[in-house]
Amino acid sequence: MYKGLIRLWLTKVLYWKRASKAGAYAAVIFCIIIPIINLILKRVVDDRSQIRAQDFGLGAIILAILVFMLLSLVFPDKKKKKEALV
């Protein structure tokens, strides 16, 4: 179920007209940081309360999409901005 939903969102986001480099870079950085946080938390938290990697993976994808969209709106590419004005 999650695969289909994520695949749909990724397709929409990748071909979104307002997509920018700033949003793409932020999404990649976010997808790198979230699994690192997962590894750190696994070492800090007790063994009895396991943090599932699937939850962090799905959360990383959803947050990356949201960060991508937000930063693409806040920091649009200058080239696309100029083309829209012409």
RARARA-V149199 format. One record per residue. N is the residue number from 1. RES is the residue in one small letter. PSI is psi in whole degrees, 0 to 359 (none if undefined). NEAR is the number of other C-alpha atoms within 8 Angstrom. Layout:
[[N,RES,PSI,NEAR] [N,RES,PSI,NEAR]]
This chain:
[[1,m,315,4] [2,y,324,5] [3,k,315,6] [4,g,318,7] [5,l,314,8] [6,i,319,10] [7,r,319,8] [8,l,312,8] [9,w,316,9] [10,l,320,9] [11,t,316,8] [12,k,318,8] [13,v,319,10] [14,l,326,7] [15,y,21,7] [16,w,134,7] [17,k,332,4] [18,r,9,7] [19,a,141,15] [20,s,165,11] [21,k,322,9] [22,a,317,12] [23,g,321,15] [24,a,315,11] [25,y,318,8] [26,a,320,12] [27,a,320,12] [28,v,316,9] [29,i,320,8] [30,f,318,11] [31,c,341,11] [32,i,321,8] [33,i,321,8] [34,i,313,11] [35,p,328,11] [36,i,319,8] [37,i,320,8] [38,n,314,11] [39,l,319,8] [40,i,315,8] [41,l,326,9] [42,k,327,11] [43,r,331,7] [44,v,318,6] [45,v,150,8] [46,d,156,8] [47,d,333,6] [48,r,328,4] [49,s,80,6] [50,q,138,8] [51,i,120,8] [52,r,136,6] [53,a,329,7] [54,q,320,6] [55,d,317,8] [56,f,322,11] [57,g,312,10] [58,l,318,8] [59,g,321,8] [60,a,318,12] [61,i,313,10] [62,i,314,9] [63,l,323,9] [64,a,320,13] [65,i,316,12] [66,l,318,8] [67,v,318,11] [68,f,312,14] [69,m,317,11] [70,l,311,9] [71,l,332,13] [72,s,325,15] [73,l,321,9] [74,v,320,6] [75,f,77,9] [76,p,157,14] [77,d,139,9] [78,k,323,6] [79,k,315,6] [80,k,325,8] [81,k,318,9] [82,k,320,8] [83,e,326,7] [84,a,330,6] [85,l,335,5] [86,v,none,4]]
